[in-house]
Amino acid sequence: MGDYKSYSMELGGKTLTIDIGRVGKQANGCCFMHYGDTVVLSTATASKAPREGIDFFPLSVEFEEKMYAVGKIPGGFNKREGKASTHAVLTSRVIDRPMRPLFPKDYRNDVTLNNLVMSVDPECDPEVVAMLGSALATSISDIPFDGPCAMTQLGLIDGNFVINPGYEQKQKSELALTVASTREKVIMIEAGANEISDEKMIEAIYKCDEVNKEIIAFFDKIIAEVGKEKHDYVHYEIPQELNNALYEICPPEEMEKAVFTDDKQTREENVAAVRAAFEEKYGDNEEWMALIGDALYQYEKKTVRKMILVDKKRPDGRALKEIRPLAAEIDLIPRAHGSAMFTRGQTQICDVVTLAPLSDAQRIEGLDPYITEARYMHQYNFPSYSVGETKPSRGPGRREIGHGALAEKALVPMLPSKEEFPYAIRAVSETFESNGSTSQASVCASSMALMAAGVPIKKSVAGISCGLVTGETDDDYIVLTDIQGLEDFFGDMDFKVAGTHDGITAIQMDIKIHGLTRQIVEEAIRNTHEAREYILTNVMEPVIAAPRASVSKWAPKIVQIKIDPEKIGDVVGQKGKNINAIIAAYDVSIDIEEDGSVSICGRDMDKMDQAIETIRIITTEFEKGMILTGKVVSIKEFGAFLEFAPGKEAMVHISKIANTRINRVEDVLQIGDIVRAICLGKDKMGRISFSIKDCPKDARDMGRVVASADPN
């Protein structure tokens, strides 16, 4: 049991320790990762044989959040972890994206990278540990992999970079950057930022790259000592005879004509015609028919890349930096609280915003103690009809969750605070049509929809994506602005950047090659900046340049007041009696926070004002001279009890009811009567005393007609 090896290095001011051979010995590769008190078990396993009938690499990445890692029992009936949380899905994607290109392109064995989070130190994010663990576990395994790679997170606090910030530091940071690298190049970038300049972002990216290179040097020593020899696998290649037959059916110049169009469906029909011609001639050759799909894909890819890289010609005829035709409009959906549609070529997104009380914010049960709810929820849907296909809807997949999270990340820095705008906000991006970078169209549509809904966002946000086609050397490449689907499928990069006129708010970079040079990264950021400026100035701002002054008439109205936190219990009442009475009486919803912030939400401002006044009465101490309206709720021989608000009562002595002597309270008052009374201050016994007869005549109401102030 004690024959395992342990390795340590200092990383961002904390110790990273990796045990190999201590646990999980039957996995192809296993690392028991310790970073501070964060513990993650990372494993890499592969099937013995390739999966039959597929033309892709079947990689699965899992990030398992165990609530025992933070000393909690899961909520819900089962008291057991269920499906992966949104954060777990996004973390899995962050691990998948840099590692997938480093596996052989023709590898068809199932591979699973599993990361079990067993302990969480708030100063050491398990996301970083899982990424490093997955990369090292795969590198020391016998699974073919061109690693290692490494990942670093970076924060920006008070102008200073912080390596791998803890949960508390992340709350203060102006930047949440994640960068993965190989020994030579950057392979993945993910960022959320509060309007960081291009120059600062590039500096931050390459600060992460420096740290990654230190980690890889550490990994190389471990791999040299305990790494296994990589196993052989079944290679998948297209026979040259098949390719020759395909070229005869459709010569290169004909394939160029087939793909050279700005209409996606026309291109697909052209390529389908080539396949049909091949099947007609070689349909009896079962071996070739099993490979024709992949062969045609490779032929189309080779043609598109040659057109771009050699001929400097894009498939739809655009210039390298030219953006497809753009259009924007708002208020498509009549009764939605806010809506907007953004169209870029054959990509079209309609975003719909809904406003609700803060109580409708999404509750989050996770490992981060600082993230317990989501007040802003951005969701993205990608139906099959948007790409001209048909299949049943099975709910959002990891791609949809990732796209929604990216758009959310881009807009969060521009949202008003809860104090400025006490609403929960849900934005839903519906994909009407898709042909490249719907996530960035979602950013544009959502920014406009929020403004149309009257959400006082600070600035407009736009997003755009750049692509890449590379040749044989680092200097042989073409960066493309606004890539369509074809350029994404056959290209080497999808570099998405969102932001305002003044800076970047989000980045997501995916590549299919073994990394990008700094020159390419800088050019992509520069090109997206220019495109973003154009979209904001010429397309979005002419439609809506600033948030509307008020929310839609269909949206609920919310007013926020402050009360003494010590009085919260008085407003709520025993078992919620008081607050429920106010809610029922005035048809409002009420949210109270620990600091005494009270949000009253309703659709009738008169009733909301009455609810506010009732809360003020409950939380205000009686003072001499105060005049209040109350309902008679109890009659005794010595006087009557008035209720001014739920749980707020006072007694009027029989001698203070009328200007003439009365023998019985019932001669003047009945239960249910609404009267005005003035506070006389404290009596000789120190009790608060009220008088009806001493109330000024213009404020007195001795009738039995129930006034509007009556909660019932």
LINMOQUI-V664253 format. One record per backbone hydrogen bond with DSSP energy under -1.0 kcal/mol. NH is the residue of the N-H (numbers start at 1). CO is the residue of the C=O. E is the energy in kcal/mol with one decimal. If there is no record, write none. Layout:
# LINMOQUI-V664253
NH_CO_E / NH_CO_E
This chain:
# LINMOQUI-V664253
5_20_-2.7 / 7_18_-2.3 / 9_16_-2.0 / 11_14_-3.6 / 14_11_-1.1 / 16_9_-3.1 / 17_34_-3.3 / 18_7_-3.1 / 19_32_-2.5 / 20_5_-3.0 / 27_24_-1.2 / 29_44_-1.7 / 31_42_-2.8 / 32_19_-2.7 / 33_40_-2.8 / 34_17_-2.8 / 35_38_-2.6 / 36_15_-1.6 / 38_35_-2.2 / 39_119_-2.1 / 40_33_-2.0 / 41_116_-2.3 / 42_31_-2.6 / 43_114_-2.5 / 44_29_-2.7 / 45_112_-2.1 / 47_110_-2.4 / 51_108_-2.4 / 59_57_-1.7 / 60_111_-2.6 / 62_113_-3.1 / 64_115_-3.1 / 69_66_-1.9 / 70_67_-1.6 / 71_68_-1.3 / 72_67_-2.2 / 89_85_-2.4 / 90_86_-2.5 / 91_87_-2.4 / 92_88_-2.3 / 93_89_-2.0 / 94_90_-2.0 / 95_91_-1.7 / 96_92_-2.5 / 97_93_-2.6 / 99_95_-1.2 / 100_96_-2.8 / 102_99_-1.7 / 103_100_-1.5 / 107_104_-1.6 / 111_58_-2.2 / 112_45_-2.5 / 113_60_-2.8 / 114_43_-1.9 / 115_62_-1.5 / 116_41_-2.5 / 117_64_-2.6 / 118_39_-2.6 / 119_39_-1.5 / 120_69_-1.9 / 124_121_-2.9 / 129_125_-1.2 / 130_126_-2.7 / 131_127_-2.0 / 132_128_-2.4 / 133_129_-2.6 / 134_130_-2.8 / 135_131_-2.2 / 136_132_-2.4 / 137_133_-2.8 / 138_134_-2.1 / 139_135_-1.8 / 140_136_-2.4 / 146_102_-2.9 / 147_145_-1.1 / 150_181_-2.1 / 152_179_-2.5 / 154_177_-2.6 / 155_162_-2.6 / 157_160_-2.6 / 160_157_-1.9 / 162_155_-2.3 / 164_153_-3.2 / 167_122_-3.3 / 170_166_-2.1 / 172_169_-1.2 / 174_156_-2.9 / 176_192_-3.1 / 177_154_-2.3 / 178_190_-3.1 / 179_152_-2.5 / 180_188_-2.3 / 181_150_-2.4 / 182_185_-2.9 / 186_516_-1.3 / 187_180_-2.9 / 188_180_-1.5 / 190_178_-2.4 / 191_507_-2.8 / 192_176_-1.7 / 193_505_-2.4 / 194_174_-2.4 / 195_193_-1.1 / 196_504_-2.0 / 201_197_-2.4 / 202_198_-2.4 / 203_199_-2.2 / 204_200_-2.3 / 205_201_-2.6 / 206_202_-2.0 / 207_203_-1.1 / 208_204_-2.0 / 209_205_-1.8 / 210_206_-1.3 / 211_207_-1.7 / 212_208_-2.7 / 213_209_-1.9 / 214_210_-1.3 / 215_211_-2.1 / 216_212_-2.5 / 217_213_-1.9 / 218_214_-1.6 / 219_215_-2.6 / 220_216_-2.8 / 221_217_-1.2 / 222_218_-1.3 / 223_219_-2.9 / 224_220_-2.2 / 225_221_-1.1 / 226_222_-2.8 / 227_223_-2.2 / 228_140_-2.1 / 231_142_-3.3 / 243_239_-1.9 / 244_240_-2.7 / 245_241_-2.1 / 246_242_-2.3 / 247_243_-2.5 / 248_244_-1.7 / 249_245_-1.9 / 250_246_-2.5 / 254_251_-1.1 / 255_251_-2.1 / 256_252_-2.1 / 257_253_-1.4 / 258_254_-2.0 / 259_255_-1.9 / 260_256_-1.4 / 261_259_-1.7 / 267_263_-2.1 / 268_264_-2.4 / 269_265_-2.3 / 270_266_-2.3 / 271_267_-2.5 / 272_268_-2.3 / 273_269_-1.8 / 274_270_-1.4 / 275_271_-2.0 / 276_272_-2.5 / 277_273_-2.0 / 278_274_-2.0 / 279_275_-2.9 / 280_276_-2.1 / 281_277_-1.3 / 282_278_-3.0 / 283_279_-1.4 / 285_282_-2.0 / 286_284_-1.2 / 289_285_-2.5 / 290_286_-1.6 / 291_288_-1.2 / 292_288_-1.3 / 295_291_-2.6 / 296_292_-2.9 / 297_293_-2.0 / 298_294_-2.6 / 299_295_-2.2 / 300_296_-2.7 / 301_297_-2.6 / 302_298_-2.6 / 303_299_-2.2 / 304_300_-2.5 / 305_301_-2.5 / 306_302_-2.0 / 307_303_-2.4 / 308_304_-2.1 / 309_305_-3.0 / 310_306_-2.2 / 311_306_-1.6 / 313_307_-2.7 / 317_314_-2.1 / 322_319_-1.2 / 327_343_-2.0 / 329_341_-1.9 / 331_339_-2.4 / 336_333_-1.0 / 340_351_-2.0 / 341_329_-2.9 / 342_349_-2.5 / 343_327_-2.9 / 344_347_-3.2 / 345_325_-2.7 / 347_344_-1.9 / 348_433_-3.0 / 349_342_-2.5 / 350_430_-2.5 / 351_340_-3.1 / 352_428_-2.3 / 353_338_-3.3 / 354_426_-2.7 / 356_424_-2.0 / 360_357_-2.2 / 361_358_-2.0 / 362_374_-2.3 / 364_372_-3.1 / 371_368_-1.1 / 374_362_-2.7 / 377_425_-2.8 / 379_427_-2.9 / 381_429_-2.7 / 386_383_-1.3 / 387_384_-1.7 / 388_385_-1.6 / 389_384_-2.4 / 401_397_-2.3 / 402_398_-2.4 / 403_399_-2.6 / 404_400_-2.3 / 405_401_-2.1 / 406_402_-2.1 / 407_403_-2.1 / 408_404_-2.2 / 409_405_-2.6 / 410_406_-1.8 / 411_407_-1.3 / 412_408_-2.3 / 414_411_-1.7 / 415_412_-1.7 / 421_417_-2.3 / 423_421_-2.7 / 424_356_-3.1 / 425_375_-2.7 / 426_354_-2.4 / 427_377_-3.1 / 428_352_-2.4 / 429_379_-3.4 / 430_350_-3.3 / 431_381_-1.5 / 432_348_-2.1 / 433_348_-1.7 / 434_386_-2.4 / 441_437_-1.3 / 442_438_-2.1 / 443_439_-1.3 / 444_440_-1.7 / 445_441_-2.7 / 446_442_-2.7 / 447_443_-2.2 / 448_444_-1.7 / 449_445_-2.4 / 450_446_-2.6 / 451_447_-1.6 / 452_448_-2.5 / 453_449_-1.6 / 454_451_-1.4 / 455_450_-2.4 / 457_455_-2.8 / 458_414_-2.5 / 462_499_-2.5 / 464_497_-1.9 / 466_495_-2.3 / 467_480_-3.0 / 469_478_-2.0 / 471_476_-3.5 / 476_473_-1.2 / 477_475_-1.1 / 478_469_-2.2 / 480_467_-2.0 / 481_320_-2.8 / 482_465_-2.3 / 488_484_-1.7 / 489_485_-3.0 / 490_486_-2.4 / 492_468_-3.4 / 494_510_-2.8 / 495_466_-3.0 / 496_508_-2.9 / 497_464_-2.5 / 498_506_-2.7 / 499_462_-2.6 / 500_503_-2.2 / 504_196_-3.3 / 505_498_-2.7 / 506_498_-1.8 / 507_191_-2.1 / 508_496_-2.2 / 509_189_-3.0 / 510_494_-2.2 / 512_492_-2.0 / 516_186_-2.4 / 521_517_-2.0 / 522_518_-2.6 / 523_519_-2.0 / 524_520_-2.6 / 525_521_-2.2 / 526_522_-2.3 / 527_523_-2.7 / 528_524_-2.4 / 529_525_-1.7 / 530_526_-1.9 / 531_527_-2.2 / 532_528_-2.5 / 533_529_-2.2 / 534_530_-1.9 / 535_531_-2.4 / 536_532_-2.5 / 537_533_-2.5 / 538_534_-2.6 / 539_535_-1.7 / 540_535_-2.3 / 541_536_-2.4 / 543_540_-1.1 / 544_540_-2.3 / 548_451_-2.3 / 555_552_-1.2 / 557_602_-3.4 / 559_600_-2.4 / 561_598_-2.7 / 563_596_-2.2 / 567_564_-2.9 / 568_565_-1.3 / 571_567_-1.8 / 572_568_-2.4 / 573_569_-2.8 / 576_573_-2.0 / 577_574_-1.7 / 579_572_-1.6 / 580_576_-2.2 / 581_577_-1.6 / 582_578_-1.9 / 583_579_-2.4 / 584_580_-2.3 / 585_581_-2.2 / 586_582_-2.2 / 587_583_-1.0 / 588_583_-1.1 / 589_601_-2.6 / 591_599_-2.2 / 593_597_-2.5 / 596_593_-2.2 / 598_561_-3.3 / 599_591_-2.8 / 600_559_-3.2 / 601_589_-3.0 / 602_557_-2.4 / 608_604_-2.2 / 609_605_-2.6 / 610_606_-1.9 / 611_607_-2.2 / 612_608_-2.4 / 613_609_-2.5 / 614_610_-2.2 / 615_611_-2.2 / 616_612_-2.4 / 617_613_-2.2 / 618_614_-2.2 / 619_615_-2.0 / 625_679_-3.0 / 626_623_-2.0 / 628_677_-2.5 / 630_675_-2.9 / 631_643_-2.2 / 632_673_-2.6 / 633_641_-2.5 / 634_641_-1.2 / 636_639_-3.2 / 640_652_-2.2 / 641_634_-3.0 / 642_650_-3.1 / 643_631_-2.7 / 644_648_-2.7 / 645_648_-1.2 / 648_645_-3.1 / 650_642_-2.0 / 652_640_-3.1 / 654_638_-2.7 / 656_653_-2.5 / 657_654_-1.1 / 667_664_-1.5 / 668_665_-2.0 / 669_665_-2.9 / 672_632_-2.6 / 673_670_-2.2 / 675_630_-2.6 / 677_628_-2.6 / 678_691_-2.8 / 679_626_-2.7 / 680_689_-3.3 / 683_687_-3.0 / 686_683_-1.9 / 689_681_-3.0 / 690_651_-1.1 / 691_678_-2.3 / 692_656_-2.3 / 693_656_-2.2 / 695_692_-1.3 / 699_696_-1.9 / 710_707_-2.0
